[in-house]
Amino acid sequence: MPDQEPTGFRHKPTLTGELVRLRPVTAEDVPALLPMLRDPEVARLTGSHAELDEAAIRTWYATRGEQDGRLDLAVVERATGEVVGEVVLNDWDPGNESCGFRICLVPGVHGRGLGTEATRLIVDHGLRRLGLHRISLEVYAFNPRARRAYEKAGFVAEGVLREALLWEGERVDAVVMSVLAR
């Protein structure tokens, strides 16, 4: 049972943990996020074929606060005050009380627990505060580090989307994972 009546993702909260603070992402965060958005390894791990220019990226982030069907939050490292990534609840399906999840961090901040805590904070918010029953994601087979982090946050593998990604001539499976309110 949610702690409050679900209102979609109109309300953009700030969520605070020991290591990170999640707050609404804005266009002012673009300089901090650009290394993540332009990193070839991040593109590979997320399966992103898109190349965006900085103006398009700024426009995208400037409109995140207006979105009712998704929740985009910046991940801020509390120790430094630096924006180190983003977490997103998207593809909201109110009839089924479910949505998708994704997270991406800037290069160089992995292995410090920031992503795990950010994932736990937003998943807890989705399940307890928004009344979601299911939050799901896909992770590519060549990203075992992410899969382990999702498992630490309570996600369970459900199945495989065979050869879901074509990356540099190689077909790669995607593992579907979810976490349930129970």
mmCIF file of the C-alpha atoms, coordinates in Angstrom:
data_MODEL
# 
_entry.id   MODEL 
# 
loop_
_atom_site.group_PDB 
_atom_site.id 
_atom_site.type_symbol 
_atom_site.label_atom_id 
_atom_site.label_alt_id 
_atom_site.label_comp_id 
_atom_site.label_asym_id 
_atom_site.label_entity_id 
_atom_site.label_seq_id 
_atom_site.pdbx_PDB_ins_code 
_atom_site.Cartn_x 
_atom_site.Cartn_y 
_atom_site.Cartn_z 
_atom_site.occupancy 
_atom_site.B_iso_or_equiv 
_atom_site.pdbx_formal_charge 
_atom_site.auth_seq_id 
_atom_site.auth_comp_id 
_atom_site.auth_asym_id 
_atom_site.auth_atom_id 
_atom_site.pdbx_PDB_model_num 
ATOM 1   C CA . MET A 1 1   ? 0.000  0.000   0.000   1.00 0.00 ? 1   MET A CA 1 
ATOM 2   C CA . PRO A 1 2   ? 1.505  3.393   -0.959  1.00 0.00 ? 2   PRO A CA 1 
ATOM 3   C CA . ASP A 1 3   ? 2.208  6.016   1.659   1.00 0.00 ? 3   ASP A CA 1 
ATOM 4   C CA . GLN A 1 4   ? 0.385  8.574   -0.493  1.00 0.00 ? 4   GLN A CA 1 
ATOM 5   C CA . GLU A 1 5   ? -2.094 8.556   -3.350  1.00 0.00 ? 5   GLU A CA 1 
ATOM 6   C CA . PRO A 1 6   ? -0.365 7.976   -6.714  1.00 0.00 ? 6   PRO A CA 1 
ATOM 7   C CA . THR A 1 7   ? -0.245 11.111  -8.871  1.00 0.00 ? 7   THR A CA 1 
ATOM 8   C CA . GLY A 1 8   ? 1.916  9.871   -11.676 1.00 0.00 ? 8   GLY A CA 1 
ATOM 9   C CA . PHE A 1 9   ? 5.297  11.433  -11.861 1.00 0.00 ? 9   PHE A CA 1 
ATOM 10  C CA . ARG A 1 10  ? 4.170  15.080  -11.717 1.00 0.00 ? 10  ARG A CA 1 
ATOM 11  C CA . HIS A 1 11  ? 5.808  15.569  -8.332  1.00 0.00 ? 11  HIS A CA 1 
ATOM 12  C CA . LYS A 1 12  ? 9.591  15.615  -8.693  1.00 0.00 ? 12  LYS A CA 1 
ATOM 13  C CA . PRO A 1 13  ? 10.955 14.699  -5.252  1.00 0.00 ? 13  PRO A CA 1 
ATOM 14  C CA . THR A 1 14  ? 14.351 15.007  -3.669  1.00 0.00 ? 14  THR A CA 1 
ATOM 15  C CA . LEU A 1 15  ? 15.469 11.727  -2.094  1.00 0.00 ? 15  LEU A CA 1 
ATOM 16  C CA . THR A 1 16  ? 18.443 11.591  0.254   1.00 0.00 ? 16  THR A CA 1 
ATOM 17  C CA . GLY A 1 17  ? 20.639 8.667   1.239   1.00 0.00 ? 17  GLY A CA 1 
ATOM 18  C CA . GLU A 1 18  ? 23.994 8.420   2.978   1.00 0.00 ? 18  GLU A CA 1 
ATOM 19  C CA . LEU A 1 19  ? 26.064 8.689   -0.222  1.00 0.00 ? 19  LEU A CA 1 
ATOM 20  C CA . VAL A 1 20  ? 23.781 10.376  -2.756  1.00 0.00 ? 20  VAL A CA 1 
ATOM 21  C CA . ARG A 1 21  ? 20.955 12.817  -3.084  1.00 0.00 ? 21  ARG A CA 1 
ATOM 22  C CA . LEU A 1 22  ? 18.509 12.445  -5.948  1.00 0.00 ? 22  LEU A CA 1 
ATOM 23  C CA . ARG A 1 23  ? 16.908 15.659  -7.134  1.00 0.00 ? 23  ARG A CA 1 
ATOM 24  C CA . PRO A 1 24  ? 15.094 16.829  -10.275 1.00 0.00 ? 24  PRO A CA 1 
ATOM 25  C CA . VAL A 1 25  ? 17.487 16.986  -13.214 1.00 0.00 ? 25  VAL A CA 1 
ATOM 26  C CA . THR A 1 26  ? 17.756 20.292  -15.097 1.00 0.00 ? 26  THR A CA 1 
ATOM 27  C CA . ALA A 1 27  ? 19.504 21.765  -18.119 1.00 0.00 ? 27  ALA A CA 1 
ATOM 28  C CA . GLU A 1 28  ? 22.103 23.200  -15.721 1.00 0.00 ? 28  GLU A CA 1 
ATOM 29  C CA . ASP A 1 29  ? 23.243 19.608  -15.067 1.00 0.00 ? 29  ASP A CA 1 
ATOM 30  C CA . VAL A 1 30  ? 24.270 19.080  -18.703 1.00 0.00 ? 30  VAL A CA 1 
ATOM 31  C CA . PRO A 1 31  ? 27.960 20.044  -18.283 1.00 0.00 ? 31  PRO A CA 1 
ATOM 32  C CA . ALA A 1 32  ? 28.320 17.418  -15.541 1.00 0.00 ? 32  ALA A CA 1 
ATOM 33  C CA . LEU A 1 33  ? 26.395 14.794  -17.551 1.00 0.00 ? 33  LEU A CA 1 
ATOM 34  C CA . LEU A 1 34  ? 28.121 15.355  -20.915 1.00 0.00 ? 34  LEU A CA 1 
ATOM 35  C CA . PRO A 1 35  ? 31.045 12.993  -20.148 1.00 0.00 ? 35  PRO A CA 1 
ATOM 36  C CA . MET A 1 36  ? 28.492 10.237  -19.481 1.00 0.00 ? 36  MET A CA 1 
ATOM 37  C CA . LEU A 1 37  ? 26.471 11.009  -22.602 1.00 0.00 ? 37  LEU A CA 1 
ATOM 38  C CA . ARG A 1 38  ? 29.530 11.091  -24.857 1.00 0.00 ? 38  ARG A CA 1 
ATOM 39  C CA . ASP A 1 39  ? 31.494 8.159   -23.414 1.00 0.00 ? 39  ASP A CA 1 
ATOM 40  C CA . PRO A 1 40  ? 31.878 5.253   -25.899 1.00 0.00 ? 40  PRO A CA 1 
ATOM 41  C CA . GLU A 1 41  ? 31.836 2.648   -23.117 1.00 0.00 ? 41  GLU A CA 1 
ATOM 42  C CA . VAL A 1 42  ? 28.632 4.094   -21.633 1.00 0.00 ? 42  VAL A CA 1 
ATOM 43  C CA . ALA A 1 43  ? 27.086 4.013   -25.124 1.00 0.00 ? 43  ALA A CA 1 
ATOM 44  C CA . ARG A 1 44  ? 28.045 0.342   -25.473 1.00 0.00 ? 44  ARG A CA 1 
ATOM 45  C CA . LEU A 1 45  ? 26.777 -0.689  -22.043 1.00 0.00 ? 45  LEU A CA 1 
ATOM 46  C CA . THR A 1 46  ? 23.457 1.094   -22.601 1.00 0.00 ? 46  THR A CA 1 
ATOM 47  C CA . GLY A 1 47  ? 23.145 0.108   -26.248 1.00 0.00 ? 47  GLY A CA 1 
ATOM 48  C CA . SER A 1 48  ? 22.803 3.740   -27.299 1.00 0.00 ? 48  SER A CA 1 
ATOM 49  C CA . HIS A 1 49  ? 23.370 4.360   -30.991 1.00 0.00 ? 49  HIS A CA 1 
ATOM 50  C CA . ALA A 1 50  ? 22.180 7.973   -30.807 1.00 0.00 ? 50  ALA A CA 1 
ATOM 51  C CA . GLU A 1 51  ? 24.538 10.907  -31.213 1.00 0.00 ? 51  GLU A CA 1 
ATOM 52  C CA . LEU A 1 52  ? 23.121 14.100  -29.749 1.00 0.00 ? 52  LEU A CA 1 
ATOM 53  C CA . ASP A 1 53  ? 24.549 17.569  -29.885 1.00 0.00 ? 53  ASP A CA 1 
ATOM 54  C CA . GLU A 1 54  ? 24.777 19.686  -26.753 1.00 0.00 ? 54  GLU A CA 1 
ATOM 55  C CA . ALA A 1 55  ? 21.842 21.917  -27.750 1.00 0.00 ? 55  ALA A CA 1 
ATOM 56  C CA . ALA A 1 56  ? 19.562 18.882  -28.136 1.00 0.00 ? 56  ALA A CA 1 
ATOM 57  C CA . ILE A 1 57  ? 20.755 17.501  -24.813 1.00 0.00 ? 57  ILE A CA 1 
ATOM 58  C CA . ARG A 1 58  ? 20.057 20.833  -23.069 1.00 0.00 ? 58  ARG A CA 1 
ATOM 59  C CA . THR A 1 59  ? 16.565 20.960  -24.575 1.00 0.00 ? 59  THR A CA 1 
ATOM 60  C CA . TRP A 1 60  ? 15.896 17.403  -23.422 1.00 0.00 ? 60  TRP A CA 1 
ATOM 61  C CA . TYR A 1 61  ? 16.914 18.066  -19.821 1.00 0.00 ? 61  TYR A CA 1 
ATOM 62  C CA . ALA A 1 62  ? 15.131 21.437  -19.731 1.00 0.00 ? 62  ALA A CA 1 
ATOM 63  C CA . THR A 1 63  ? 11.812 19.648  -20.302 1.00 0.00 ? 63  THR A CA 1 
ATOM 64  C CA . ARG A 1 64  ? 12.177 16.792  -17.788 1.00 0.00 ? 64  ARG A CA 1 
ATOM 65  C CA . GLY A 1 65  ? 10.362 18.684  -15.029 1.00 0.00 ? 65  GLY A CA 1 
ATOM 66  C CA . GLU A 1 66  ? 7.243  18.971  -17.207 1.00 0.00 ? 66  GLU A CA 1 
ATOM 67  C CA . GLN A 1 67  ? 6.929  15.232  -17.818 1.00 0.00 ? 67  GLN A CA 1 
ATOM 68  C CA . ASP A 1 68  ? 4.062  13.439  -16.078 1.00 0.00 ? 68  ASP A CA 1 
ATOM 69  C CA . GLY A 1 69  ? 4.797  9.949   -17.428 1.00 0.00 ? 69  GLY A CA 1 
ATOM 70  C CA . ARG A 1 70  ? 8.389  9.736   -16.212 1.00 0.00 ? 70  ARG A CA 1 
ATOM 71  C CA . LEU A 1 71  ? 10.627 10.809  -13.360 1.00 0.00 ? 71  LEU A CA 1 
ATOM 72  C CA . ASP A 1 72  ? 14.172 11.963  -14.193 1.00 0.00 ? 72  ASP A CA 1 
ATOM 73  C CA . LEU A 1 73  ? 16.427 12.674  -11.216 1.00 0.00 ? 73  LEU A CA 1 
ATOM 74  C CA . ALA A 1 74  ? 20.054 13.762  -11.063 1.00 0.00 ? 74  ALA A CA 1 
ATOM 75  C CA . VAL A 1 75  ? 22.358 11.676  -8.866  1.00 0.00 ? 75  VAL A CA 1 
ATOM 76  C CA . VAL A 1 76  ? 24.403 14.028  -6.692  1.00 0.00 ? 76  VAL A CA 1 
ATOM 77  C CA . GLU A 1 77  ? 27.301 12.688  -4.639  1.00 0.00 ? 77  GLU A CA 1 
ATOM 78  C CA . ARG A 1 78  ? 26.750 14.102  -1.160  1.00 0.00 ? 78  ARG A CA 1 
ATOM 79  C CA . ALA A 1 79  ? 30.466 14.201  -0.233  1.00 0.00 ? 79  ALA A CA 1 
ATOM 80  C CA . THR A 1 80  ? 31.362 16.447  -3.182  1.00 0.00 ? 80  THR A CA 1 
ATOM 81  C CA . GLY A 1 81  ? 28.072 18.028  -4.293  1.00 0.00 ? 81  GLY A CA 1 
ATOM 82  C CA . GLU A 1 82  ? 28.869 16.895  -7.850  1.00 0.00 ? 82  GLU A CA 1 
ATOM 83  C CA . VAL A 1 83  ? 26.263 15.550  -10.277 1.00 0.00 ? 83  VAL A CA 1 
ATOM 84  C CA . VAL A 1 84  ? 27.484 12.036  -11.107 1.00 0.00 ? 84  VAL A CA 1 
ATOM 85  C CA . GLY A 1 85  ? 24.603 10.614  -13.127 1.00 0.00 ? 85  GLY A CA 1 
ATOM 86  C CA . GLU A 1 86  ? 20.884 10.178  -13.474 1.00 0.00 ? 86  GLU A CA 1 
ATOM 87  C CA . VAL A 1 87  ? 18.145 7.726   -12.502 1.00 0.00 ? 87  VAL A CA 1 
ATOM 88  C CA . VAL A 1 88  ? 14.872 7.461   -14.391 1.00 0.00 ? 88  VAL A CA 1 
ATOM 89  C CA . LEU A 1 89  ? 11.494 5.842   -13.880 1.00 0.00 ? 89  LEU A CA 1 
ATOM 90  C CA . ASN A 1 90  ? 9.865  5.758   -17.315 1.00 0.00 ? 90  ASN A CA 1 
ATOM 91  C CA . ASP A 1 91  ? 7.288  3.984   -19.462 1.00 0.00 ? 91  ASP A CA 1 
ATOM 92  C CA . TRP A 1 92  ? 4.740  4.428   -16.678 1.00 0.00 ? 92  TRP A CA 1 
ATOM 93  C CA . ASP A 1 93  ? 1.747  2.101   -17.024 1.00 0.00 ? 93  ASP A CA 1 
ATOM 94  C CA . PRO A 1 94  ? -0.790 3.270   -14.416 1.00 0.00 ? 94  PRO A CA 1 
ATOM 95  C CA . GLY A 1 95  ? -3.278 0.503   -15.228 1.00 0.00 ? 95  GLY A CA 1 
ATOM 96  C CA . ASN A 1 96  ? -0.715 -2.146  -14.326 1.00 0.00 ? 96  ASN A CA 1 
ATOM 97  C CA . GLU A 1 97  ? 1.027  -0.108  -11.609 1.00 0.00 ? 97  GLU A CA 1 
ATOM 98  C CA . SER A 1 98  ? 4.361  -0.579  -13.328 1.00 0.00 ? 98  SER A CA 1 
ATOM 99  C CA . CYS A 1 99  ? 7.171  1.311   -14.991 1.00 0.00 ? 99  CYS A CA 1 
ATOM 100 C CA . GLY A 1 100 ? 10.656 0.922   -16.368 1.00 0.00 ? 100 GLY A CA 1 
ATOM 101 C CA . PHE A 1 101 ? 13.917 1.946   -14.727 1.00 0.00 ? 101 PHE A CA 1 
ATOM 102 C CA . ARG A 1 102 ? 17.310 3.053   -15.923 1.00 0.00 ? 102 ARG A CA 1 
ATOM 103 C CA . ILE A 1 103 ? 20.418 4.508   -14.362 1.00 0.00 ? 103 ILE A CA 1 
ATOM 104 C CA . CYS A 1 104 ? 23.595 5.897   -15.844 1.00 0.00 ? 104 CYS A CA 1 
ATOM 105 C CA . LEU A 1 105 ? 26.663 7.267   -14.071 1.00 0.00 ? 105 LEU A CA 1 
ATOM 106 C CA . VAL A 1 106 ? 29.526 9.390   -15.352 1.00 0.00 ? 106 VAL A CA 1 
ATOM 107 C CA . PRO A 1 107 ? 32.797 7.544   -16.004 1.00 0.00 ? 107 PRO A CA 1 
ATOM 108 C CA . GLY A 1 108 ? 35.075 7.175   -12.995 1.00 0.00 ? 108 GLY A CA 1 
ATOM 109 C CA . VAL A 1 109 ? 32.505 6.954   -10.199 1.00 0.00 ? 109 VAL A CA 1 
ATOM 110 C CA . HIS A 1 110 ? 31.707 3.238   -10.344 1.00 0.00 ? 110 HIS A CA 1 
ATOM 111 C CA . GLY A 1 111 ? 32.542 0.875   -7.511  1.00 0.00 ? 111 GLY A CA 1 
ATOM 112 C CA . ARG A 1 112 ? 31.772 3.304   -4.681  1.00 0.00 ? 112 ARG A CA 1 
ATOM 113 C CA . GLY A 1 113 ? 28.172 2.285   -3.989  1.00 0.00 ? 113 GLY A CA 1 
ATOM 114 C CA . LEU A 1 114 ? 26.668 5.446   -5.494  1.00 0.00 ? 114 LEU A CA 1 
ATOM 115 C CA . GLY A 1 115 ? 24.663 3.622   -8.161  1.00 0.00 ? 115 GLY A CA 1 
ATOM 116 C CA . THR A 1 116 ? 23.452 0.932   -5.783  1.00 0.00 ? 116 THR A CA 1 
ATOM 117 C CA . GLU A 1 117 ? 22.204 3.514   -3.286  1.00 0.00 ? 117 GLU A CA 1 
ATOM 118 C CA . ALA A 1 118 ? 20.618 5.666   -6.024  1.00 0.00 ? 118 ALA A CA 1 
ATOM 119 C CA . THR A 1 119 ? 18.832 2.570   -7.359  1.00 0.00 ? 119 THR A CA 1 
ATOM 120 C CA . ARG A 1 120 ? 17.562 1.605   -3.917  1.00 0.00 ? 120 ARG A CA 1 
ATOM 121 C CA . LEU A 1 121 ? 16.325 5.145   -3.222  1.00 0.00 ? 121 LEU A CA 1 
ATOM 122 C CA . ILE A 1 122 ? 14.313 5.511   -6.423  1.00 0.00 ? 122 ILE A CA 1 
ATOM 123 C CA . VAL A 1 123 ? 12.973 1.945   -6.324  1.00 0.00 ? 123 VAL A CA 1 
ATOM 124 C CA . ASP A 1 124 ? 11.825 2.456   -2.734  1.00 0.00 ? 124 ASP A CA 1 
ATOM 125 C CA . HIS A 1 125 ? 10.167 5.722   -3.785  1.00 0.00 ? 125 HIS A CA 1 
ATOM 126 C CA . GLY A 1 126 ? 8.399  4.018   -6.692  1.00 0.00 ? 126 GLY A CA 1 
ATOM 127 C CA . LEU A 1 127 ? 7.150  1.047   -4.701  1.00 0.00 ? 127 LEU A CA 1 
ATOM 128 C CA . ARG A 1 128 ? 6.328  2.701   -1.376  1.00 0.00 ? 128 ARG A CA 1 
ATOM 129 C CA . ARG A 1 129 ? 5.410  6.293   -2.239  1.00 0.00 ? 129 ARG A CA 1 
ATOM 130 C CA . LEU A 1 130 ? 3.995  5.990   -5.747  1.00 0.00 ? 130 LEU A CA 1 
ATOM 131 C CA . GLY A 1 131 ? 2.255  2.659   -5.204  1.00 0.00 ? 131 GLY A CA 1 
ATOM 132 C CA . LEU A 1 132 ? 3.942  0.862   -8.074  1.00 0.00 ? 132 LEU A CA 1 
ATOM 133 C CA . HIS A 1 133 ? 3.744  -2.917  -8.043  1.00 0.00 ? 133 HIS A CA 1 
ATOM 134 C CA . ARG A 1 134 ? 6.504  -3.655  -10.572 1.00 0.00 ? 134 ARG A CA 1 
ATOM 135 C CA . ILE A 1 135 ? 9.618  -1.845  -11.793 1.00 0.00 ? 135 ILE A CA 1 
ATOM 136 C CA . SER A 1 136 ? 11.510 -3.465  -14.651 1.00 0.00 ? 136 SER A CA 1 
ATOM 137 C CA . LEU A 1 137 ? 14.670 -3.000  -16.681 1.00 0.00 ? 137 LEU A CA 1 
ATOM 138 C CA . GLU A 1 138 ? 16.792 -4.635  -19.348 1.00 0.00 ? 138 GLU A CA 1 
ATOM 139 C CA . VAL A 1 139 ? 20.528 -5.172  -18.990 1.00 0.00 ? 139 VAL A CA 1 
ATOM 140 C CA . TYR A 1 140 ? 22.778 -6.389  -21.786 1.00 0.00 ? 140 TYR A CA 1 
ATOM 141 C CA . ALA A 1 141 ? 24.704 -9.644  -21.391 1.00 0.00 ? 141 ALA A CA 1 
ATOM 142 C CA . PHE A 1 142 ? 28.040 -7.822  -21.707 1.00 0.00 ? 142 PHE A CA 1 
ATOM 143 C CA . ASN A 1 143 ? 27.282 -5.723  -18.598 1.00 0.00 ? 143 ASN A CA 1 
ATOM 144 C CA . PRO A 1 144 ? 27.601 -8.129  -15.641 1.00 0.00 ? 144 PRO A CA 1 
ATOM 145 C CA . ARG A 1 145 ? 28.637 -5.306  -13.271 1.00 0.00 ? 145 ARG A CA 1 
ATOM 146 C CA . ALA A 1 146 ? 25.257 -3.619  -13.763 1.00 0.00 ? 146 ALA A CA 1 
ATOM 147 C CA . ARG A 1 147 ? 23.397 -6.891  -13.367 1.00 0.00 ? 147 ARG A CA 1 
ATOM 148 C CA . ARG A 1 148 ? 25.102 -7.503  -10.000 1.00 0.00 ? 148 ARG A CA 1 
ATOM 149 C CA . ALA A 1 149 ? 24.207 -3.979  -8.872  1.00 0.00 ? 149 ALA A CA 1 
ATOM 150 C CA . TYR A 1 150 ? 20.560 -4.496  -9.857  1.00 0.00 ? 150 TYR A CA 1 
ATOM 151 C CA . GLU A 1 151 ? 20.477 -7.802  -7.988  1.00 0.00 ? 151 GLU A CA 1 
ATOM 152 C CA . LYS A 1 152 ? 21.861 -6.043  -4.872  1.00 0.00 ? 152 LYS A CA 1 
ATOM 153 C CA . ALA A 1 153 ? 18.944 -3.602  -5.151  1.00 0.00 ? 153 ALA A CA 1 
ATOM 154 C CA . GLY A 1 154 ? 16.412 -6.455  -5.267  1.00 0.00 ? 154 GLY A CA 1 
ATOM 155 C CA . PHE A 1 155 ? 15.904 -6.993  -9.004  1.00 0.00 ? 155 PHE A CA 1 
ATOM 156 C CA . VAL A 1 156 ? 15.390 -10.583 -10.159 1.00 0.00 ? 156 VAL A CA 1 
ATOM 157 C CA . ALA A 1 157 ? 16.085 -11.934 -13.647 1.00 0.00 ? 157 ALA A CA 1 
ATOM 158 C CA . GLU A 1 158 ? 12.882 -12.922 -15.451 1.00 0.00 ? 158 GLU A CA 1 
ATOM 159 C CA . GLY A 1 159 ? 14.061 -13.934 -18.880 1.00 0.00 ? 159 GLY A CA 1 
ATOM 160 C CA . VAL A 1 160 ? 16.197 -13.167 -21.878 1.00 0.00 ? 160 VAL A CA 1 
ATOM 161 C CA . LEU A 1 161 ? 15.447 -11.126 -24.972 1.00 0.00 ? 161 LEU A CA 1 
ATOM 162 C CA . ARG A 1 162 ? 17.619 -13.024 -27.389 1.00 0.00 ? 162 ARG A CA 1 
ATOM 163 C CA . GLU A 1 163 ? 19.846 -10.953 -29.663 1.00 0.00 ? 163 GLU A CA 1 
ATOM 164 C CA . ALA A 1 164 ? 18.004 -7.752  -28.697 1.00 0.00 ? 164 ALA A CA 1 
ATOM 165 C CA . LEU A 1 165 ? 20.926 -5.457  -29.533 1.00 0.00 ? 165 LEU A CA 1 
ATOM 166 C CA . LEU A 1 166 ? 23.116 -5.237  -32.597 1.00 0.00 ? 166 LEU A CA 1 
ATOM 167 C CA . TRP A 1 167 ? 26.395 -3.694  -31.460 1.00 0.00 ? 167 TRP A CA 1 
ATOM 168 C CA . GLU A 1 168 ? 29.287 -3.369  -33.893 1.00 0.00 ? 168 GLU A CA 1 
ATOM 169 C CA . GLY A 1 169 ? 28.144 -6.393  -35.869 1.00 0.00 ? 169 GLY A CA 1 
ATOM 170 C CA . GLU A 1 170 ? 27.521 -8.598  -32.821 1.00 0.00 ? 170 GLU A CA 1 
ATOM 171 C CA . ARG A 1 171 ? 24.067 -9.566  -31.574 1.00 0.00 ? 171 ARG A CA 1 
ATOM 172 C CA . VAL A 1 172 ? 23.760 -9.303  -27.794 1.00 0.00 ? 172 VAL A CA 1 
ATOM 173 C CA . ASP A 1 173 ? 21.094 -10.711 -25.455 1.00 0.00 ? 173 ASP A CA 1 
ATOM 174 C CA . ALA A 1 174 ? 19.268 -8.503  -22.961 1.00 0.00 ? 174 ALA A CA 1 
ATOM 175 C CA . VAL A 1 175 ? 18.236 -9.866  -19.569 1.00 0.00 ? 175 VAL A CA 1 
ATOM 176 C CA . VAL A 1 176 ? 14.842 -8.636  -18.346 1.00 0.00 ? 176 VAL A CA 1 
ATOM 177 C CA . MET A 1 177 ? 14.808 -7.987  -14.593 1.00 0.00 ? 177 MET A CA 1 
ATOM 178 C CA . SER A 1 178 ? 12.201 -6.647  -12.208 1.00 0.00 ? 178 SER A CA 1 
ATOM 179 C CA . VAL A 1 179 ? 11.500 -5.893  -8.603  1.00 0.00 ? 179 VAL A CA 1 
ATOM 180 C CA . LEU A 1 180 ? 8.015  -6.301  -7.121  1.00 0.00 ? 180 LEU A CA 1 
ATOM 181 C CA . ALA A 1 181 ? 6.337  -4.467  -4.268  1.00 0.00 ? 181 ALA A CA 1 
ATOM 182 C CA . ARG A 1 182 ? 6.022  -7.679  -2.275  1.00 0.00 ? 182 ARG A CA 1 
# 
